[in-house]
Structure formats: C-alpha cells, structure tokens
Amino acid sequence: MANQTKILLNPSPPGTTRPENDPQPGTRRRQLIRLYLTAIILLSMMFTLYVWQSTKMIEVKLRIKKIEKDISNLENGNSDLRAEISKLQSLSRIETVARNDLGMIVPKDLIYIDMPENFK
C-alpha cells in the first residue's frame, strides 16, 4: 500500500476546490458570450421596433393633416357653391336675366281663359 498513486483527471491548482459538475472555464465563457449576444440582439430588435413604430406614427399624423386640409378645402368649396346657388336663385337676378337675355316684359293686361270641363 505504500506504493499506491492517485491519478487525477482534472487537476486543480492547490488550495482551490472545484465541484464535480462545474463546467470548464471555456464553456462558461462561451455561455456568457451567448448571453451577451442574445441581449444585444434583443435590444437591437426592440430599438428597431421602436423606430418603426415612431415612423409609422409620423406617417399617420401626416396623412391625418393632409386629410384635414382636404376636408377644409372641400368645406370652403361647398360654402362658395351655396353662396353662388343662393345668388343665382334670387328673384331680382331671375327678373334681370328674363328681361335682358330673353327679351321678356312685364304683362300689362291679364287675360283669363276658361277651360272646358272635359279638358281637365
């Protein structure tokens, strides 16, 4: 028994103890790198989504402003058309057009004609 030698598979420096299920230092480093890369990718995806949403919001706001401007222009056009309709429907204008353009005159005598009963 004096000549027995122990063989260590994973020697560790003197004074340190390592549990049996602890991964190798290289494996631990790869896990940290994967973790950091995953975090960077997630953050970049979140940033991209934020920029995309902001861009879409600005685009929608611009479309709303354009539509509001179109509505305002149409309302102004409608009010102009209403004013023109009421101007064209005024009795004084109709009389002027009848006299000047159509050569009509105001009648002096009114003649009534009786219609036969069977004509109705």
HUUR-V416470 format. One record per residue. N is the residue number from 0. RES is the residue in one letter. SS is DSSP state (@ for helix, = for strand, . for the rest). PHI is phi in whole degrees, -180 to 180 (NA if undefined). PSI is psi as a letter, one per 40 degrees, with the letter a starting at -180 (none if undefined). Layout:
N | RES | SS | PHI | PSI
N | RES | SS | PHI | PSI
This chain:
0 | M | . | NA | e
1 | A | . | -72 | d
2 | N | . | -98 | e
3 | Q | . | -82 | h
4 | T | . | -121 | h
5 | K | . | -95 | h
6 | I | . | -107 | h
7 | L | . | -98 | h
8 | L | . | -79 | d
9 | N | . | -124 | g
10 | P | . | -70 | i
11 | S | . | -118 | i
12 | P | . | -60 | i
13 | P | . | -62 | h
14 | G | . | 93 | e
15 | T | . | -117 | i
16 | T | . | -122 | i
17 | R | . | -128 | h
18 | P | . | -65 | i
19 | E | . | -67 | d
20 | N | . | -95 | e
21 | D | . | -71 | h
22 | P | . | -69 | i
23 | Q | . | -65 | i
24 | P | @ | -60 | d
25 | G | @ | -66 | d
26 | T | @ | -67 | d
27 | R | @ | -62 | d
28 | R | @ | -66 | d
29 | R | @ | -63 | d
30 | Q | @ | -65 | d
31 | L | @ | -65 | d
32 | I | @ | -63 | d
33 | R | @ | -61 | d
34 | L | @ | -63 | d
35 | Y | @ | -65 | d
36 | L | @ | -64 | d
37 | T | @ | -62 | d
38 | A | @ | -63 | d
39 | I | @ | -64 | d
40 | I | @ | -65 | d
41 | L | @ | -63 | d
42 | L | @ | -65 | d
43 | S | @ | -67 | d
44 | M | @ | -66 | d
45 | M | @ | -64 | d
46 | F | @ | -64 | d
47 | T | @ | -62 | d
48 | L | @ | -63 | d
49 | Y | @ | -63 | d
50 | V | @ | -65 | d
51 | W | @ | -63 | d
52 | Q | @ | -64 | d
53 | S | @ | -63 | d
54 | T | @ | -63 | d
55 | K | @ | -64 | d
56 | M | @ | -63 | d
57 | I | @ | -64 | d
58 | E | @ | -62 | d
59 | V | @ | -65 | d
60 | K | @ | -62 | d
61 | L | @ | -65 | d
62 | R | @ | -65 | d
63 | I | @ | -63 | d
64 | K | @ | -62 | d
65 | K | @ | -64 | d
66 | I | @ | -66 | d
67 | E | @ | -63 | d
68 | K | @ | -66 | d
69 | D | @ | -63 | d
70 | I | @ | -62 | d
71 | S | @ | -62 | d
72 | N | @ | -63 | d
73 | L | @ | -66 | d
74 | E | @ | -65 | d
75 | N | @ | -64 | d
76 | G | @ | -63 | d
77 | N | @ | -63 | d
78 | S | @ | -66 | d
79 | D | @ | -63 | d
80 | L | @ | -67 | d
81 | R | @ | -63 | d
82 | A | @ | -64 | d
83 | E | @ | -68 | d
84 | I | @ | -62 | d
85 | S | @ | -67 | d
86 | K | @ | -68 | d
87 | L | @ | -72 | d
88 | Q | . | -90 | e
89 | S | . | -69 | i
90 | L | @ | -66 | d
91 | S | @ | -65 | d
92 | R | @ | -69 | d
93 | I | @ | -63 | d
94 | E | @ | -64 | d
95 | T | @ | -63 | d
96 | V | @ | -65 | d
97 | A | @ | -64 | d
98 | R | @ | -74 | d
99 | N | @ | -80 | d
100 | D | . | -88 | d
101 | L | . | -102 | e
102 | G | . | 70 | f
103 | M | . | -85 | i
104 | I | . | -128 | i
105 | V | . | -79 | h
106 | P | . | -69 | i
107 | K | . | -95 | d
108 | D | . | -115 | i
109 | L | . | -105 | h
110 | I | . | -117 | h
111 | Y | . | -105 | h
112 | I | . | -117 | h
113 | D | . | -80 | h
114 | M | . | -98 | i
115 | P | . | -65 | i
116 | E | @ | -66 | d
117 | N | @ | -77 | e
118 | F | @ | -79 | d
119 | K | . | -71 | none
